[in-house]
Amino acid sequence: MPKGFGHIRLEIADELHLLDESLGALDGMYESLLQRISEHLKNDPFQIVGATATIEGYQNQVRHLYEREALRFPVNGPEAGETFWSTTRKGDPLRRFLGVRSRASTMVTATREVAMVHDRWVRDLCDDPKTVVAEAGLDANDASIIDEARRAGEDLFEVLVAYCLRNEDLTSFVRDPAVRELLESEDNLAIINGDSSPDLIRSAVGRLRKPPANTSDRVRLIAATKAIGHGFDVARLGVMAVMGTPTQASEIIQASARVGRRFPGLVVNVINPSRDRDASVFRYYPEWIRYLDRLVHKVPVNRESVPVLKRVLPGGLMAWLLQVLDRGWITGGRRRRSLADSTAFRDAVNDGAVDRALLVSLLRHGFGIDGTSVYHRMHREAIDAWVDDHLATLPLRAEAGKRLPDLLHPSVPRSLRDIEEPLTIYGEL
């Protein structure tokens, strides 16, 4: 195989800011393991690109994830919205933000009113575009403007996205009788939250990108939580109503980016009148929106967690066995099976091909544990105890047809969310 084609050369991590807390700590361990095994196999170092729309404290996050120094591109300029690489056209923004605070109704009721106003406006655009164009101060006798206005009502601004911070608000909104009257059928409504199945989301995206001819089959209202903030990319979404003010600036940046992706969009931020923080945001709303990117919090992640290290030791052992030691073991004698087989691992231990010093060294190196640092004393002790325990018990528990991963404790993680010990629930059916 030609040089450079036999191993990973480029890793791209999208939505980098989501790699935080326990997920980031577990991922960081595996990122180190991947790089150390690649170095052991004498592969060229691979490049890493992390993409995100919201980031703060990226140097520390990248250090914990990849044990590398980070370069940011592009960096913020001295003024909001201005960098060396990009600028903001003051009179032609991609999206406008409108802060609304109701004094006589709840936040959910105010959002319902926004939905009703939007529905009337869209119907007027389609049925009487001349009146709407004239109200906007445009030439109602210009046929091209009239056609563009009608197309906007039928396509660009037909759908309203109601973004809810809580599932309770979403439920109250979609059950509101006035909201139900805006729908011709259930197909006009798409609910996107943590309980939505991938098939439902794909169906909604498909009908949004290629709207059916029958109006009763078209998606006209999307009620969503933060689940829509990542990966839900539909260029024709143009209007969003946000219920409340997210605690994290990154959340409203991610959510509002669903609209105005290709054509100008509108974000109506319905302020919660019963929250003091929301009232403060409303008081300084233009400044708050202008400096949103400067209000993003740092990503919390800590690769030095000892419990996370203990969780990844089984995966680290299997990675070194299968990617590095397996090759030499199988080619070193006749009828030898992979070290993934428990009896093969037992034979390797008995023959001295795998011993305590080797496993401890590989696991420390793979997870970036310093052999002399006082800071890593607990980490070294955890690795030593785990290796001693398994070398004492695994050869005794090995049997034909039994895979080595099935004997490890804890089990090898099946996903980056597999942090805690799983619970087994028994029921009498």
C-alpha positions as CSV (number, residue, x, y, z in Angstrom):
1,M,0.0,0.0,0.0
2,P,1.4,3.4,-0.9
3,K,2.9,5.4,1.9
4,G,0.3,7.6,3.6
5,F,-2.7,5.5,2.7
6,G,-2.5,2.8,5.3
7,H,-3.6,4.9,8.3
8,I,-5.6,7.9,9.5
9,R,-4.2,11.2,8.2
10,L,-7.1,13.6,9.1
11,E,-9.6,13.6,11.8
12,I,-12.6,16.1,11.7
13,A,-14.6,16.7,14.9
14,D,-17.8,18.6,14.2
15,E,-19.6,20.5,17.0
16,L,-16.4,20.4,19.0
17,H,-18.1,22.2,22.0
18,L,-20.3,19.2,22.6
19,L,-17.3,17.1,23.7
20,D,-17.5,18.2,27.3
21,E,-17.8,16.8,30.8
22,S,-17.9,13.0,31.0
23,L,-18.3,12.6,27.2
24,G,-15.2,14.8,26.6
25,A,-13.1,13.0,29.3
26,L,-13.9,9.6,27.8
27,D,-13.3,10.8,24.3
28,G,-10.0,12.4,25.3
29,M,-8.7,9.1,26.6
30,Y,-9.5,7.3,23.4
31,E,-8.0,10.2,21.3
32,S,-4.7,9.8,23.2
33,L,-4.9,6.0,22.8
34,L,-5.4,6.3,19.0
35,Q,-2.5,8.7,18.6
36,R,-0.1,6.6,20.8
37,I,-0.9,3.4,18.9
38,S,-0.4,5.2,15.6
39,E,3.0,6.4,16.8
40,H,3.9,2.9,17.9
41,L,3.1,1.6,14.4
42,K,5.4,4.3,13.0
43,N,2.6,6.1,11.2
44,D,2.8,9.8,10.3
45,P,1.1,12.1,12.8
46,F,-2.4,12.9,11.7
47,Q,-4.0,16.4,11.6
48,I,-7.1,17.2,13.6
49,V,-9.7,19.8,12.6
50,G,-12.4,20.8,15.1
51,A,-15.4,22.7,13.8
52,T,-17.8,24.6,16.0
53,A,-20.0,27.8,15.9
54,T,-19.5,28.5,19.6
55,I,-16.2,28.0,21.5
56,E,-14.5,29.6,24.4
57,G,-11.4,28.4,26.3
58,Y,-10.6,26.2,23.3
59,Q,-6.9,25.8,24.3
60,N,-7.7,24.0,27.5
61,Q,-10.4,21.9,25.8
62,V,-8.1,20.8,23.0
63,R,-5.3,20.0,25.5
64,H,-7.6,17.7,27.5
65,L,-9.1,16.1,24.3
66,Y,-6.0,15.7,22.1
67,E,-3.0,16.6,24.2
68,R,-2.1,19.1,21.6
69,E,-1.7,22.9,21.2
70,A,-4.6,24.5,19.3
71,L,-4.7,27.2,16.6
72,R,-8.0,29.0,16.2
73,F,-9.3,30.2,12.8
74,P,-10.6,32.7,12.5
75,V,-10.1,34.6,15.7
76,N,-12.4,37.3,17.0
77,G,-11.7,40.9,15.9
78,P,-11.6,43.9,18.1
79,E,-15.2,44.7,17.2
80,A,-18.3,42.5,17.3
81,G,-19.0,40.8,14.0
82,E,-15.7,42.0,12.5
83,T,-12.6,39.8,11.9
84,F,-9.7,39.8,9.4
85,W,-11.6,37.2,7.3
86,S,-15.2,38.4,7.6
87,T,-17.4,41.4,8.1
88,T,-21.1,42.2,8.8
89,R,-23.1,44.2,6.3
90,K,-25.0,46.5,8.6
91,G,-28.0,47.0,6.3
92,D,-28.3,43.4,5.1
93,P,-28.0,40.9,8.1
94,L,-28.6,37.2,7.6
95,R,-31.0,37.2,10.5
96,R,-32.7,39.8,12.7
97,F,-33.6,39.4,16.4
98,L,-36.7,40.8,17.9
99,G,-37.1,40.8,21.7
100,V,-40.7,40.6,22.9
101,R,-41.9,40.8,26.5
102,S,-45.5,40.2,27.3
103,R,-47.0,42.1,30.3
104,A,-50.5,40.5,30.3
105,S,-49.9,36.9,29.4
106,T,-47.5,34.0,29.9
107,M,-44.6,33.2,27.7
108,V,-46.3,30.3,26.1
109,T,-49.5,32.3,25.4
110,A,-47.3,35.1,23.9
111,T,-45.6,32.6,21.6
112,R,-49.0,31.3,20.5
113,E,-49.9,34.9,19.5
114,V,-46.6,35.1,17.5
115,A,-47.6,31.9,15.7
116,M,-51.0,33.2,14.9
117,V,-49.6,36.5,13.5
118,H,-47.1,34.6,11.5
119,D,-49.9,32.4,10.0
120,R,-52.0,35.4,9.0
121,W,-48.9,37.1,7.5
122,V,-48.0,34.0,5.4
123,R,-51.6,33.7,4.2
124,D,-51.7,37.4,3.2
125,L,-48.4,37.0,1.3
126,C,-49.9,34.1,-0.7
127,D,-53.5,35.5,-1.1
128,D,-52.9,39.3,-1.3
129,P,-49.2,40.0,-1.8
130,K,-49.8,43.5,-3.2
131,T,-51.2,44.7,0.1
132,V,-48.3,43.2,2.1
133,V,-45.7,44.7,-0.4
134,A,-47.3,48.1,-0.1
135,E,-47.3,47.9,3.7
136,A,-43.6,47.2,3.5
137,G,-43.0,50.3,1.6
138,L,-42.2,48.6,-1.7
139,D,-43.5,49.1,-5.2
140,A,-46.8,47.1,-5.3
141,N,-46.9,47.6,-9.1
142,D,-43.6,45.8,-9.7
143,A,-44.5,42.3,-10.9
144,S,-41.1,40.8,-10.0
145,I,-41.5,42.0,-6.4
146,I,-45.0,40.6,-6.2
147,D,-43.9,37.2,-7.5
148,E,-41.0,37.2,-5.0
149,A,-43.3,38.0,-2.1
150,R,-45.7,35.2,-3.1
151,R,-42.8,32.8,-3.4
152,A,-41.5,33.9,0.0
153,G,-44.9,33.1,1.6
154,E,-45.2,29.7,-0.1
155,D,-41.6,28.6,0.5
156,L,-39.1,30.7,2.5
157,F,-41.2,31.8,5.4
158,E,-44.0,29.3,5.4
159,V,-42.6,27.3,8.4
160,L,-42.5,28.7,11.9
161,V,-40.0,27.0,14.4
162,A,-41.1,27.3,18.0
163,Y,-38.0,26.7,20.1
164,C,-38.7,25.6,23.7
165,L,-36.3,25.5,26.5
166,R,-38.3,22.9,28.4
167,N,-40.4,19.9,27.3
168,E,-43.3,21.2,29.5
169,D,-43.4,24.4,27.4
170,L,-43.4,22.4,24.2
171,T,-46.3,20.3,25.4
172,S,-48.3,23.3,26.5
173,F,-47.7,25.1,23.2
174,V,-48.7,22.2,20.9
175,R,-51.8,21.4,23.0
176,D,-53.1,25.0,22.8
177,P,-56.4,25.0,21.0
178,A,-55.5,28.2,19.1
179,V,-52.3,26.5,17.8
180,R,-54.2,23.4,16.8
181,E,-56.6,25.6,14.7
182,L,-53.6,26.7,12.6
183,L,-53.1,23.1,11.4
184,E,-55.0,21.4,8.7
185,S,-53.7,18.0,9.8
186,E,-51.1,16.4,12.1
187,D,-48.7,16.3,9.2
188,N,-48.5,20.1,9.4
189,L,-46.8,19.7,12.8
190,A,-43.3,18.3,13.5
191,I,-42.1,17.8,17.1
192,I,-38.3,17.6,17.4
193,N,-37.1,16.7,20.9
194,G,-35.0,14.1,22.7
195,D,-37.8,11.5,22.3
196,S,-38.1,12.0,18.5
197,S,-37.0,8.9,16.5
198,P,-34.4,9.3,13.7
199,D,-37.0,8.2,11.2
200,L,-39.4,10.9,12.3
201,I,-36.7,13.5,12.0
202,R,-35.6,12.3,8.6
203,S,-39.3,12.4,7.5
204,A,-39.7,15.9,8.6
205,V,-36.4,17.0,7.0
206,G,-37.5,15.3,3.7
207,R,-40.9,17.1,3.6
208,L,-39.2,20.4,4.5
209,R,-36.7,20.2,1.7
210,K,-39.2,18.9,-0.9
211,P,-42.6,20.2,0.3
212,P,-45.6,18.1,-0.9
213,A,-48.1,19.7,-3.3
214,N,-51.0,19.1,-0.9
215,T,-51.0,21.7,1.9
216,S,-52.3,19.3,4.5
217,D,-49.1,17.2,4.0
218,R,-46.6,20.1,4.3
219,V,-44.7,20.9,7.6
220,R,-45.8,24.4,8.6
221,L,-45.0,24.4,12.3
222,I,-42.0,22.8,14.1
223,A,-42.1,22.6,17.9
224,A,-38.6,21.8,19.1
225,T,-36.2,21.7,22.0
226,K,-32.4,21.9,21.9
227,A,-32.3,18.7,19.9
228,I,-32.8,20.8,16.8
229,G,-29.7,22.9,17.5
230,H,-27.3,20.5,15.9
231,G,-27.4,18.8,12.5
232,F,-30.9,20.0,11.6
233,D,-30.0,21.8,8.4
234,V,-32.9,23.0,6.2
235,A,-32.1,26.1,4.1
236,R,-35.7,27.3,3.7
237,L,-36.4,27.8,7.4
238,G,-36.9,31.5,7.9
239,V,-38.8,32.3,11.1
240,M,-38.2,31.2,14.7
241,A,-39.9,32.0,18.0
242,V,-37.7,31.3,21.0
243,M,-39.5,30.7,24.3
244,G,-37.4,32.3,27.1
245,T,-33.7,33.1,27.4
246,P,-31.3,30.2,27.5
247,T,-28.8,30.2,30.3
248,Q,-25.9,29.5,27.9
249,A,-25.3,32.0,25.1
250,S,-24.1,29.1,22.9
251,E,-27.6,27.6,23.0
252,I,-29.4,30.5,21.4
253,I,-26.5,30.9,18.9
254,Q,-26.9,27.2,17.9
255,A,-30.7,27.4,17.9
256,S,-31.1,30.6,15.9
257,A,-28.7,29.3,13.3
258,R,-31.4,27.0,12.1
259,V,-33.1,30.0,10.3
260,G,-31.6,32.4,7.9
261,R,-29.1,30.0,6.6
262,R,-29.4,31.1,3.0
263,F,-32.0,33.9,3.0
264,P,-32.7,36.5,5.6
265,G,-34.4,35.1,8.7
266,L,-36.3,36.4,11.7
267,V,-35.8,35.3,15.4
268,V,-38.6,36.4,17.8
269,N,-37.3,36.0,21.3
270,V,-40.3,35.8,23.6
271,I,-39.0,36.8,27.0
272,N,-40.3,35.0,30.1
273,P,-41.9,37.8,32.2
274,S,-41.7,35.8,35.4
275,R,-37.9,35.5,35.4
276,D,-35.7,38.3,36.7
277,R,-32.8,37.2,34.5
278,D,-35.0,37.4,31.4
279,A,-36.1,40.8,32.4
280,S,-32.5,41.9,32.6
281,V,-31.7,40.5,29.2
282,F,-34.7,42.3,27.7
283,R,-33.5,45.6,29.2
284,Y,-30.2,45.4,27.3
285,Y,-31.5,43.2,24.5
286,P,-29.7,44.9,21.5
287,E,-26.3,44.8,23.3
288,W,-26.9,41.2,24.5
289,I,-27.5,40.0,20.9
290,R,-24.6,42.0,19.5
291,Y,-22.1,40.5,21.9
292,L,-23.5,36.9,22.1
293,D,-20.3,35.4,20.8
294,R,-18.4,37.1,23.7
295,L,-20.7,35.6,26.3
296,V,-20.1,31.9,25.4
297,H,-18.9,29.9,28.5
298,K,-15.8,27.7,28.6
299,V,-16.3,24.0,27.9
300,P,-15.9,21.9,31.1
301,V,-13.8,18.8,30.5
302,N,-11.2,17.0,32.6
303,R,-9.2,14.1,31.2
304,E,-7.5,13.6,34.6
305,S,-10.6,11.9,36.1
306,V,-9.5,8.6,37.7
307,P,-13.0,7.0,37.4
308,V,-13.0,7.7,33.7
309,L,-9.5,6.2,33.4
310,K,-10.8,3.0,35.1
311,R,-13.7,2.9,32.7
312,V,-11.5,3.0,29.6
313,L,-8.8,0.4,30.8
314,P,-10.7,-2.5,29.2
315,G,-10.9,-0.7,25.9
316,G,-7.3,0.3,26.1
317,L,-6.2,-3.3,26.8
318,M,-8.1,-4.7,23.8
319,A,-6.8,-1.9,21.6
320,W,-3.2,-2.7,22.3
321,L,-3.8,-6.4,22.0
322,L,-5.6,-6.3,18.7
323,Q,-3.8,-3.4,17.0
324,V,-0.2,-4.1,18.1
325,L,0.4,-7.4,20.0
326,D,-1.9,-9.6,18.0
327,R,0.3,-9.5,14.9
328,G,3.4,-10.7,16.6
329,W,1.6,-13.4,18.5
330,I,-0.3,-15.0,15.6
331,T,2.8,-15.1,13.3
332,G,5.0,-16.4,16.1
333,G,3.7,-20.0,16.1
334,R,1.4,-22.5,14.4
335,R,-2.3,-22.6,15.0
336,R,-2.3,-19.5,17.2
337,R,-5.6,-17.6,17.5
338,S,-6.2,-13.9,18.0
339,L,-5.6,-12.5,21.5
340,A,-9.3,-11.6,21.5
341,D,-9.8,-15.3,22.4
342,S,-9.5,-15.9,26.1
343,T,-7.5,-19.1,25.7
344,A,-5.1,-17.4,23.3
345,F,-4.6,-14.6,25.9
346,R,-4.0,-17.3,28.6
347,D,-1.4,-19.0,26.4
348,A,0.3,-15.7,25.7
349,V,0.6,-15.0,29.4
350,N,1.9,-18.5,30.1
351,D,4.5,-18.1,27.3
352,G,5.7,-14.7,28.6
353,A,4.6,-12.9,25.5
354,V,2.3,-10.8,27.6
355,D,3.3,-9.9,31.1
356,R,2.5,-7.3,33.8
357,A,5.3,-4.9,32.9
358,L,4.3,-4.8,29.3
359,L,0.6,-4.2,29.9
360,V,1.3,-1.5,32.6
361,S,3.7,0.3,30.3
362,L,1.3,0.2,27.3
363,L,-1.7,1.4,29.3
364,R,0.2,4.2,30.9
365,H,1.7,5.3,27.6
366,G,-1.7,5.0,25.7
367,F,-3.6,7.2,28.2
368,G,-0.8,9.7,28.7
369,I,-0.1,8.8,32.3
370,D,3.3,10.1,33.4
371,G,5.5,7.5,35.1
372,T,7.1,9.9,37.6
373,S,4.6,12.7,38.2
374,V,3.2,13.0,41.7
375,Y,0.0,14.3,40.1
376,H,-0.5,11.0,38.3
377,R,0.2,8.8,41.4
378,M,-3.5,7.7,41.7
379,H,-3.7,7.0,38.0
380,R,-0.6,4.7,38.1
381,E,-2.0,2.9,41.1
382,A,-5.4,2.4,39.4
383,I,-3.7,0.9,36.3
384,D,-1.4,-1.3,38.4
385,A,-4.3,-2.7,40.5
386,W,-6.4,-3.3,37.4
387,V,-3.7,-5.2,35.6
388,D,-2.7,-7.3,38.7
389,D,-6.4,-8.2,39.2
390,H,-7.0,-9.3,35.6
391,L,-3.7,-11.1,35.2
392,A,-4.5,-13.2,38.3
393,T,-8.1,-14.1,37.2
394,L,-8.3,-14.1,33.4
395,P,-6.1,-17.2,32.8
396,L,-8.1,-19.1,35.3
397,R,-11.5,-18.1,33.7
398,A,-10.4,-18.7,30.1
399,E,-12.3,-21.4,28.2
400,A,-12.7,-22.4,24.6
401,G,-15.1,-20.2,22.6
402,K,-15.0,-17.5,25.3
403,R,-14.0,-14.0,24.1
404,L,-11.6,-12.1,26.2
405,P,-13.7,-8.8,26.2
406,D,-16.6,-10.8,27.8
407,L,-14.3,-11.5,30.8
408,L,-13.2,-8.0,31.5
409,H,-14.6,-5.8,34.2
410,P,-15.9,-3.3,33.6
411,S,-17.0,-4.2,30.1
412,V,-15.5,-2.5,27.1
413,P,-17.5,0.7,26.4
414,R,-19.9,0.3,23.5
415,S,-20.2,4.1,22.9
416,L,-18.7,7.4,24.2
417,R,-21.9,7.8,26.3
418,D,-21.2,4.5,28.1
419,I,-19.8,6.1,31.3
420,E,-21.5,4.5,34.2
421,E,-22.1,0.9,35.1
422,P,-25.3,-0.2,33.3
423,L,-28.4,-1.1,35.3
424,T,-30.2,-4.4,34.5
425,I,-34.0,-4.1,35.1
426,Y,-35.9,-7.4,35.6
427,G,-39.6,-7.5,35.2
428,E,-42.3,-10.2,35.6
429,L,-44.2,-10.2,32.3
